[in-house]
């Protein structure tokens, strides 16, 4: 296997894990991880000298993970204010 193919396979596995974290039932717990995976994938893709697939999936992890973080924050704030 060529080094480029090995990098692509690792990137695809990493992004698959990030996607699963965004659709997980306990999304609030894993959304930070999916954002980290998306950002890391974008860095790997941008630093690659050859074209790599996965940019759309990386953006998915970043955007959906960030939205889940925001929703979790709003929910926690709402719960906190409810008890005051």
Beta strands, then each sheet from edge to edge (+ up, - down):
end
